[in-house]
């Protein structure tokens, strides 16, 4: 299933489950009563952004024989996770428009998540079966938040527009090996980011939304827009780097083909042209698969699609030139080669 469809499906499922348990004790995780995301207990605590208790029977000792200490640990964990969750839920527009402007204290945030996990471990020691199920959902939420934090931290250090411009400049200078190294470095970062998105998705699938609702924990559907924005950027960056890599590999094949044509080694030329065409087609398909490209990608995407299309056309002209030359038709060979060179010039003009 497409990643964004999967994320949206999780969000819809979460929203449906939460709506179905609106009578659950402790109020709603979304804070629809205007108290910044959590209901307020008699002692003034809140399950929302200030890290207080959720006010739910599920986190205490009422009627199930479990200790007050277990409930306190659960409430402390919820408070920590809520502070992280609500901060991450605010980042959607920045992730879509300018991810390098995102400001998150990664070290402090991860420390808060670790503290929440420690409280959940302590709570598990005296938890009832029902509380244990809640603890497992909160652990899954912690993993979602950790993965999102690491993802946001990584994206904030990657100047997508700047890196793609750097690659383009290197290509225009004819330094294909250097450009390929730059692209592969960017691709490795995109793959690392993709792993964080996957980890968040997998953990989200383990969350029981009604249990988050019952303890006033931040809900997944509040986090989903930011994760979707980051996921869309990661998907686009990964496709762009895969497409650029294919273009550069194809251009190397094209150089081989041109040299072989000059030396009248037609078998070598045709084999290299076949490889080049496969690479350029793969690049075009990678670019075509990018939907709703973030603004930091969109300009580069248009240029890249222009380049891949002209490279495919140039390869076909070279193929016809090789066939004509093999048949001794020097005029057609020259005509087709000139057409190929014209398409290569259009690549530089994209």
C-alpha positions as CSV (number, residue, x, y, z in Angstrom):
1,X,0.0,0.0,0.0
2,X,1.2,3.5,-0.7
3,X,2.8,5.0,2.4
4,X,0.6,8.1,2.5
5,X,-2.5,6.0,2.0
6,X,-1.4,3.8,4.9
7,X,-0.8,6.7,7.2
8,X,-4.2,8.2,6.3
9,X,-5.8,4.8,6.9
10,X,-4.3,4.7,10.4
11,X,-5.5,8.2,11.1
12,X,-9.0,7.4,10.0
13,X,-9.0,4.2,12.1
14,X,-7.8,6.1,15.1
15,X,-10.3,8.9,14.7
16,X,-13.1,6.3,14.4
17,X,-12.0,4.4,17.5
18,X,-11.8,7.6,19.5
19,X,-15.2,8.7,18.4
20,X,-16.6,5.4,19.4
21,X,-15.3,5.7,23.0
22,X,-16.3,9.3,23.7
23,X,-18.0,8.1,26.9
24,X,-14.6,6.7,28.2
25,X,-13.4,8.2,31.5
26,X,-10.8,11.0,31.4
27,X,-12.2,13.1,28.5
28,X,-10.6,13.2,25.0
29,X,-7.0,13.3,24.0
30,X,-7.8,16.0,21.4
31,X,-8.8,18.6,24.1
32,X,-12.1,19.5,22.5
33,X,-13.1,21.3,25.7
34,X,-10.5,24.0,25.0
35,X,-8.0,23.0,27.7
36,X,-4.9,22.6,25.4
37,X,-5.3,18.9,24.8
38,X,-6.2,17.3,28.1
39,X,-8.9,17.2,30.8
40,X,-8.3,18.7,34.2
41,X,-8.5,16.7,37.4
42,X,-9.7,18.1,40.8
43,X,-6.1,18.5,41.8
44,X,-5.4,20.7,38.9
45,X,-3.4,18.2,36.8
46,X,-3.9,17.9,33.1
47,X,-3.2,15.1,30.6
48,X,-2.4,17.6,27.9
49,X,0.5,19.9,27.2
50,X,1.5,20.5,30.9
51,X,2.2,16.9,31.7
52,X,-0.3,16.2,34.5
53,X,-2.6,13.3,35.1
54,X,-5.1,12.0,32.6
55,X,-7.9,11.7,35.2
56,X,-8.8,8.2,34.1
57,X,-9.8,5.2,36.2
58,X,-7.6,3.1,33.8
59,X,-4.4,4.6,35.2
60,X,-5.1,4.3,38.9
61,X,-6.0,1.6,41.4
62,X,-9.8,2.0,41.6
63,X,-11.4,-1.4,41.7
64,X,-8.6,-3.5,40.3
65,X,-6.3,-3.9,43.3
66,X,-3.3,-2.3,41.6
67,X,-1.2,0.3,43.5
68,X,-1.5,4.1,43.3
69,X,2.2,4.0,42.4
70,X,1.4,2.3,39.1
71,X,-1.1,5.0,38.2
72,X,1.3,7.7,39.1
73,X,4.0,6.3,36.8
74,X,1.4,6.0,34.0
75,X,0.4,9.6,34.5
76,X,4.0,10.8,34.5
77,X,4.7,8.9,31.3
78,X,1.6,10.4,29.6
79,X,2.6,13.9,30.7
80,X,6.1,13.5,29.1
81,X,4.7,12.0,25.9
82,X,2.1,14.7,25.6
83,X,4.7,17.5,25.8
84,X,6.6,15.8,23.0
85,X,3.6,14.9,21.0
86,X,1.9,18.3,20.9
87,X,5.2,19.9,19.9
88,X,5.7,17.5,17.0
89,X,2.0,18.0,15.9
90,X,2.7,21.7,15.3
91,X,5.4,21.1,12.7
92,X,3.3,20.2,9.6
93,X,3.6,23.5,7.7
94,X,7.4,23.9,8.4
95,X,8.0,20.3,7.2
96,X,6.1,21.0,4.1
97,X,7.6,24.4,3.3
98,X,11.0,24.8,4.9
99,X,12.2,21.7,6.9
100,X,15.5,23.3,7.8
101,X,13.7,26.0,9.8
102,X,12.3,23.4,12.2
103,X,13.6,23.9,15.8
104,X,13.4,20.9,18.0
105,X,15.9,20.2,20.9
106,X,16.5,16.6,19.8
107,X,18.6,15.6,22.8
108,X,16.1,17.0,25.3
109,X,13.2,15.5,23.5
110,X,14.7,12.0,23.3
111,X,15.6,12.3,27.0
112,X,11.9,13.1,27.8
113,X,10.8,10.0,25.8
114,X,13.3,7.9,27.6
115,X,12.0,9.2,30.9
116,X,8.5,8.3,29.9
117,X,9.7,4.8,29.0
118,X,11.3,4.5,32.4
119,X,8.0,5.4,34.1
120,X,6.2,2.8,31.9
121,X,8.7,0.2,32.9
122,X,8.1,1.0,36.6
123,X,4.4,1.0,36.1
124,X,4.5,-2.4,34.4
125,X,5.9,-4.0,37.6
126,X,2.6,-3.6,39.5
127,X,0.1,-3.2,36.6
128,X,-3.1,-5.1,36.2
129,X,-3.8,-6.8,32.8
130,X,-5.8,-3.9,31.6
131,X,-3.2,-1.4,32.7
132,X,-0.5,-3.5,31.0
133,X,-2.4,-3.2,27.7
134,X,-2.5,0.6,28.2
135,X,1.3,0.6,28.9
136,X,1.9,-1.3,25.7
137,X,0.0,1.3,23.7
138,X,1.9,4.1,25.4
139,X,5.2,2.3,24.6
140,X,4.1,2.2,20.9
141,X,3.3,5.9,21.1
142,X,6.8,6.5,22.5
143,X,8.3,4.7,19.6
144,X,6.2,6.8,17.1
145,X,7.4,10.0,18.9
146,X,11.0,8.9,19.0
147,X,11.0,8.0,15.3
148,X,9.4,11.3,14.4
149,X,11.9,13.2,16.5
150,X,14.8,11.6,14.8
151,X,13.2,12.1,11.4
152,X,12.6,15.8,12.0
153,X,16.2,16.2,13.3
154,X,17.5,14.6,10.2
155,X,15.4,16.6,7.8
156,X,16.3,19.9,9.6
157,X,19.9,19.3,8.6
158,X,19.3,18.5,5.0
159,X,19.0,21.5,2.7
160,X,17.1,19.7,-0.1
161,X,17.1,22.7,-2.5
162,X,20.8,23.4,-1.9
163,X,21.9,19.8,-2.3
164,X,20.0,19.4,-5.5
165,X,21.4,22.6,-6.9
166,X,24.9,21.4,-6.0
167,X,24.4,18.2,-7.9
168,X,23.0,20.1,-10.9
169,X,26.0,22.4,-10.9
170,X,28.4,19.5,-10.8
171,X,26.6,17.8,-13.7
172,X,26.7,20.9,-15.8
173,X,30.5,21.0,-15.2
174,X,30.7,17.5,-16.6
175,X,32.0,16.0,-13.3
176,X,29.7,13.0,-13.4
177,X,31.7,10.9,-10.9
178,X,31.6,13.7,-8.3
179,X,27.9,14.3,-9.0
180,X,27.2,10.6,-8.5
181,X,29.0,10.6,-5.2
182,X,26.9,13.6,-4.1
183,X,23.7,11.9,-5.2
184,X,24.5,8.7,-3.4
185,X,25.3,10.6,-0.2
186,X,21.9,12.3,-0.4
187,X,20.2,9.0,-1.2
188,X,21.8,7.4,1.9
189,X,20.3,10.3,4.0
190,X,16.9,9.8,2.3
191,X,17.0,6.0,3.1
192,X,17.9,6.8,6.7
193,X,14.9,9.1,6.9
194,X,12.7,6.5,5.2
195,X,13.7,4.0,7.9
196,X,12.5,6.4,10.6
197,X,9.2,6.9,8.8
198,X,8.8,3.1,8.5
199,X,9.5,2.7,12.2
200,X,6.8,5.2,13.1
201,X,4.3,3.5,10.9
202,X,4.9,0.1,12.3
203,X,4.6,1.4,15.9
204,X,1.5,3.3,15.0
205,X,-0.1,0.1,13.9
206,X,0.3,-1.2,17.5
207,X,-1.5,1.7,19.1
208,X,-5.0,1.2,20.5
209,X,-6.6,4.7,20.1
210,X,-9.2,4.2,22.8
211,X,-6.5,3.5,25.4
212,X,-4.8,6.8,24.5
213,X,-8.1,8.5,24.8
214,X,-8.8,6.9,28.2
215,X,-5.6,8.4,29.7
216,X,-5.7,11.7,27.9
217,X,-2.6,10.9,25.9
218,X,-2.0,12.7,22.6
219,X,-3.8,10.8,19.8
220,X,-2.2,9.5,16.6
221,X,-4.6,11.5,14.4
222,X,-3.0,14.7,16.0
223,X,0.4,13.5,15.0
224,X,-0.5,12.2,11.5
225,X,-0.4,15.5,9.6
226,X,3.2,16.2,10.6
227,X,4.2,12.6,9.9
228,X,2.5,12.7,6.5
229,X,4.3,16.0,5.6
230,X,7.6,14.5,6.6
231,X,6.8,11.2,4.7
232,X,5.9,13.1,1.6
233,X,9.2,15.0,1.6
234,X,11.1,11.8,2.3
235,X,9.4,9.9,-0.5
236,X,10.1,12.7,-2.9
237,X,13.7,13.1,-1.9
238,X,14.2,9.3,-2.2
239,X,12.7,9.2,-5.7
240,X,14.6,12.3,-6.8
241,X,18.0,10.8,-5.7
242,X,17.1,7.4,-7.3
243,X,16.2,9.3,-10.5
244,X,19.3,11.4,-10.4
245,X,21.5,8.3,-9.8
246,X,19.9,6.6,-12.8
247,X,20.5,9.6,-15.0
248,X,24.1,9.8,-14.1
249,X,24.7,6.1,-14.7
250,X,22.9,6.4,-18.0
251,X,25.0,9.3,-19.0
252,X,28.1,7.2,-18.3
253,X,26.7,4.6,-20.7
254,X,26.0,7.3,-23.2
255,X,29.6,8.4,-23.2
256,X,30.7,4.8,-23.7
257,X,28.3,4.6,-26.7
258,X,29.6,7.8,-28.3
259,X,33.2,6.6,-28.0
260,X,32.2,3.3,-29.5
261,X,30.5,5.0,-32.4
262,X,33.6,7.0,-33.1
263,X,35.6,3.8,-33.1
264,X,33.0,2.0,-35.3
265,X,32.5,-0.6,-32.6
266,X,28.7,-0.9,-33.2
267,X,28.0,-3.9,-31.0
268,X,29.6,-2.1,-28.0
269,X,27.7,1.1,-28.9
270,X,24.3,-0.6,-29.1
271,X,24.8,-2.5,-25.9
272,X,25.8,0.8,-24.1
273,X,22.8,2.6,-25.6
274,X,20.5,-0.2,-24.4
275,X,21.8,0.2,-20.9
276,X,21.5,4.0,-21.1
277,X,17.9,3.9,-22.3
278,X,17.0,1.5,-19.4
279,X,18.6,4.0,-16.9
280,X,16.9,7.1,-18.4
281,X,13.5,5.3,-18.5
282,X,13.9,4.3,-14.8
283,X,14.7,7.9,-14.0
284,X,11.7,9.2,-15.8
285,X,9.5,6.7,-14.0
286,X,11.0,7.7,-10.6
287,X,10.2,11.3,-11.3
288,X,6.8,10.5,-12.6
289,X,6.0,8.7,-9.3
290,X,6.4,11.9,-7.2
291,X,2.9,13.3,-6.4
292,X,2.2,16.6,-4.6
293,X,5.9,17.4,-4.4
294,X,6.9,19.7,-1.6
295,X,8.0,23.2,-2.7
296,X,11.7,22.4,-2.0
297,X,11.4,19.6,-4.6
298,X,9.0,20.9,-7.2
299,X,11.4,23.1,-9.2
300,X,14.0,20.4,-9.4
301,X,11.4,17.8,-10.3
302,X,10.3,19.8,-13.4
303,X,13.9,20.2,-14.5
304,X,14.7,16.5,-13.9
305,X,11.7,15.3,-15.9
306,X,12.7,17.6,-18.8
307,X,16.3,16.2,-18.7
308,X,15.2,12.5,-18.6
309,X,12.8,13.0,-21.5
310,X,15.5,14.6,-23.7
311,X,18.1,12.0,-22.7
312,X,15.7,9.2,-23.7
313,X,15.2,11.0,-27.1
314,X,19.0,11.5,-27.5
315,X,19.5,7.8,-26.9
316,X,17.0,6.8,-29.5
317,X,18.7,9.1,-32.1
318,X,22.1,7.6,-31.2
319,X,20.6,4.1,-31.6
320,X,19.4,5.1,-35.1
321,X,22.8,6.6,-35.9
322,X,24.5,3.3,-34.9
323,X,22.1,1.3,-37.1
324,X,22.7,3.6,-40.1
325,X,26.4,3.5,-39.7
326,X,26.4,-0.2,-39.5
327,X,24.5,-0.3,-42.8
328,X,27.0,2.1,-44.4
329,X,24.4,5.0,-44.6
330,X,26.8,7.8,-43.5
331,X,24.3,10.6,-44.3
332,X,21.6,9.2,-42.0
333,X,24.1,8.3,-39.4
334,X,25.3,11.9,-39.3
335,X,21.8,13.3,-39.3
336,X,20.7,11.1,-36.4
337,X,23.9,11.9,-34.5
338,X,23.3,15.6,-35.0
339,X,19.7,15.2,-33.7
340,X,21.1,13.3,-30.6
341,X,23.6,16.1,-29.9
342,X,20.7,18.6,-30.2
343,X,18.8,16.7,-27.5
344,X,21.8,16.6,-25.3
345,X,22.0,20.4,-25.6
346,X,18.4,20.7,-24.6
347,X,19.2,18.6,-21.5
348,X,21.6,21.4,-20.4
349,X,19.0,24.0,-21.1
350,X,16.3,22.4,-19.0
